[in-house]
């Protein structure tokens, strides 16, 4: 299996209009997190399941991060993460909130990588802890 080189990078939107997360593989930038916001939840879940069954790691990780972004938006009724949609994906208004959002999406990516490799999903507490900087001890399994 090839080593995953895709990472999530925080970028400033043109003219300082906020921040967005983009997938980056080497020097190439790709999709924004949230670009699937017009896809129904059900269709995204079908893509997620199909990616796992066909062992398409990149698509699986992409779907997991998209689902995590939706979950974060749905659960945030406090306004802590103030995200509005653009045609390309989610744009976050403040840098502090964008960094928090990036950490949560990176934790979702890390969990997706572990789930894909081992098949066991991370519990919610582990995802939350990873978003706040927790690193699982060597040999830890969910």
C-alpha positions as CSV (number, residue, x, y, z in Angstrom):
1,X,0.0,0.0,0.0
2,X,1.4,3.4,-0.9
3,X,2.1,6.0,1.8
4,X,-0.6,8.6,1.9
5,X,0.7,12.0,1.0
6,X,-2.5,14.0,0.9
7,X,-2.8,16.5,3.7
8,X,-5.3,19.1,4.7
9,X,-3.9,22.7,4.5
10,X,-5.5,25.9,5.7
11,X,-5.5,28.7,3.1
12,X,-6.6,32.3,3.2
13,X,-9.5,33.1,0.9
14,X,-8.8,35.8,-1.7
15,X,-9.1,39.4,-0.5
16,X,-9.0,38.2,3.2
17,X,-12.6,37.0,3.1
18,X,-12.0,34.0,5.4
19,X,-10.2,30.7,5.4
20,X,-10.7,27.3,3.8
21,X,-9.3,23.8,4.0
22,X,-7.9,22.3,0.9
23,X,-6.6,18.8,0.1
24,X,-3.0,19.0,-1.0
25,X,-0.9,16.2,-2.5
26,X,2.7,17.3,-3.0
27,X,2.6,20.6,-4.7
28,X,-0.9,20.1,-6.1
29,X,-4.0,21.5,-4.4
30,X,-7.3,19.8,-5.0
31,X,-10.7,19.8,-3.5
32,X,-11.9,22.0,-0.7
33,X,-13.5,20.5,2.4
34,X,-17.2,21.1,1.9
35,X,-17.2,21.0,-1.9
36,X,-19.7,18.1,-1.6
37,X,-22.2,20.3,0.4
38,X,-24.8,20.0,-2.4
39,X,-24.6,16.2,-2.3
40,X,-27.2,14.6,-0.1
41,X,-26.1,13.0,3.1
42,X,-27.5,9.7,1.8
43,X,-25.5,9.8,-1.4
44,X,-22.3,10.7,0.5
45,X,-22.9,7.8,2.8
46,X,-23.2,5.5,-0.3
47,X,-19.9,6.8,-1.7
48,X,-18.3,6.3,1.7
49,X,-19.4,2.7,2.0
50,X,-18.5,2.0,-1.6
51,X,-15.0,3.4,-1.1
52,X,-14.5,1.2,1.9
53,X,-15.7,-1.9,0.1
54,X,-13.6,-1.3,-3.0
55,X,-10.6,-0.4,-0.8
56,X,-10.3,3.1,-2.4
57,X,-8.4,4.8,0.4
58,X,-8.3,8.3,-1.0
59,X,-12.1,8.4,-1.7
60,X,-12.8,6.9,1.8
61,X,-10.7,9.5,3.5
62,X,-12.3,12.3,1.5
63,X,-15.8,11.0,2.4
64,X,-14.9,10.7,6.1
65,X,-13.7,14.3,6.2
66,X,-16.7,15.6,4.3
67,X,-19.0,13.7,6.7
68,X,-17.1,15.1,9.7
69,X,-17.4,18.7,8.4
70,X,-21.2,18.2,8.0
71,X,-21.4,16.8,11.5
72,X,-19.5,19.7,12.9
73,X,-21.7,22.2,11.2
74,X,-24.9,20.4,12.3
75,X,-23.8,20.1,15.9
76,X,-22.5,23.7,16.3
77,X,-25.5,25.7,17.5
78,X,-23.3,27.9,19.5
79,X,-21.8,29.8,16.6
80,X,-18.3,28.9,17.7
81,X,-17.6,27.8,14.2
82,X,-19.1,30.4,11.9
83,X,-18.9,28.8,8.5
84,X,-20.7,29.9,5.3
85,X,-20.8,28.0,2.1
86,X,-19.2,29.1,-1.1
87,X,-19.5,27.3,-4.4
88,X,-16.2,25.6,-3.8
89,X,-16.6,24.5,-0.2
90,X,-16.8,25.9,3.4
91,X,-15.2,29.2,4.2
92,X,-14.5,30.1,7.9
93,X,-14.6,33.7,8.9
94,X,-12.0,33.9,11.6
95,X,-8.5,32.4,11.8
96,X,-8.9,31.1,15.3
97,X,-12.1,29.3,14.3
98,X,-10.5,28.1,11.1
99,X,-7.6,26.5,13.1
100,X,-10.1,24.8,15.4
101,X,-12.0,23.5,12.3
102,X,-8.7,22.3,10.7
103,X,-7.8,20.4,13.8
104,X,-11.1,18.6,13.9
105,X,-10.9,17.7,10.2
106,X,-7.3,16.5,10.6
107,X,-8.5,14.3,13.5
108,X,-11.3,12.9,11.2
109,X,-8.6,12.2,8.6
110,X,-6.4,10.4,11.1
111,X,-9.4,8.3,12.3
112,X,-10.3,7.5,8.8
113,X,-6.8,6.3,8.1
114,X,-6.9,4.1,11.1
115,X,-10.3,2.7,10.3
116,X,-9.3,2.0,6.7
117,X,-6.2,0.2,7.8
118,X,-7.7,-1.8,10.7
119,X,-11.4,-1.7,10.1
120,X,-12.3,-0.5,13.6
121,X,-13.9,3.0,13.9
122,X,-12.6,5.4,16.5
123,X,-14.9,6.1,19.4
124,X,-16.2,9.7,19.7
125,X,-14.1,10.5,22.7
126,X,-10.9,9.5,20.7
127,X,-11.8,11.7,17.8
128,X,-12.5,14.6,20.1
129,X,-9.3,14.1,22.0
130,X,-7.3,13.8,18.7
131,X,-8.8,17.1,17.5
132,X,-7.4,18.7,20.7
133,X,-3.9,17.3,20.2
134,X,-4.1,13.8,21.7
135,X,-1.8,11.3,20.0
136,X,-2.8,7.7,20.6
137,X,0.0,5.7,22.3
138,X,1.9,3.2,20.2
139,X,-0.1,0.0,19.8
140,X,-3.4,1.7,20.8
141,X,-6.4,0.2,19.0
142,X,-10.0,1.4,19.3
